[in-house]
Amino acid sequence: MEVVQLGCGVCGLVCAEHLARNSKVKSLILADSRVSGAQALRDRLGMEKVSVIEVDGRDRSAVTDLLRGRDVVVATMPWRMNRMVMEVAAETGTDYVDFGMPFDSTGPDFDRYSAMCRDAGISALVGMGEEPGMSDAFAMHAAAMLDRADEAHIHDGDTATVDGVDNFSLWSPVDLLDETSVPAAVFRNGRIEFIPPLSARKVYDFPPPVGPLPVYSTNHDETYFMPMGIKSLREASFNIGIDDRFAHAAEVFRRWGLLGKEPVDVKGVKVRPLDVVAAMLPPPSTFGDRVKGDTCFVVDVTGVKDGRRTAVKVWTMLSHERAYELARTNAGAYLVGTGGAVATEMLIDGLVKDKGIVIPEQLDPEEFIRRLREKEVIVNEEVRSV
């Protein structure tokens, strides 16, 4: 298999390292407009099958040349940029994997692109990272333990600190700020609804050592995907731990237009306000060795088992220090990249038969979880009557 990793940030490089160690991957191209991280990984691995190419992922012609004749592309650029990559993958007959679907929702564009990929005979695996990805597999696993699943809610929390840095993101700053700037999707009474950005806050008690943290509902793939895979659901949501001070700042930025995505003229230069704010946060690759604390996400599925109300909790936890030992990165990046690698390896191994857009719920959750455990992701579960 010839695989292209397009986008070599902290999450993409974790995926690339897993794939480099896969014997079925005969060639792995690490492609990005900034190649220092990819070169460092190539040098550390010392494998001839790993190469590095400098490519602007916004350049359709360059991406077409890159994908032509390749078997799989793992697209890990900021999610809005990956729609063009999916188009090129369909044109070149290259199977596609990403960590978050390049659409705002599962609406007409989702259906149109799925038909495009199906007609091209390719599998386009979307949302295959940590959240979405691993979280969806956990939800499917939990729902299978019930006679009927009524609710599924995901909670993500982190206690990360970085010496000498007050404001930071452990993954793409662009994606983080984008997530806080748009209405959040929630699935209520069997239908998708939208609420204002960062308007739904609660305190969730994560397993120790993380403990209670404020979480906010945001627009995330799982809110759309879980009801597609678990047909009996009536309620679903995604909730992420965001420091209250950061949430307040993001709200101010949004009201001032500083999270806008349309270019504005600044002394003759066209810039997106969102990119300016994101540029003020340090790239996560620059402080990976200084992150302390733990990351955790929990999937809570509630329903009926043997006539009794039953709750199933499935979660994973990883310290940032352990993630750095494993892959010289932070824990969130390790989980995102590992989820993406598992999905890609299932595709390579012929375990994904569907063509068109494929969501995580279409993969075998037990096989997904088994492979996660092989890559040092600890999966815990708890079942109790409620």
Secondary structure by P-SEA (a helix, b strand, c coil): cbbbbccccaaaaaaaaaaaacccccbbbbbccccaaaaaaaaaaccccbbbbbcccccaaaaaaaaccccccccccccccaaaaaaaaaaabbbbbbcccccccccaaaaaaaaaaaaacbbbbcccccccaaaaaaaaaaaaacccccbbbbbbbbbcccccccccccccaaaaaaaacbbbbbbcccbbbbcccccbbbbbbccccccbbbbbbcccccccccccccccccccbbbbbbcaaaaaaaaaaaaacccccbbbbcccbbbbaaaaaaaacccccccccccccccbbbbbbbbbccccbbbbbbbbbbbaaaaaaaccccaaaaaaaaaaaaaaaaaaacccccccccccccccaaaaaaaaaaaccccccccccc
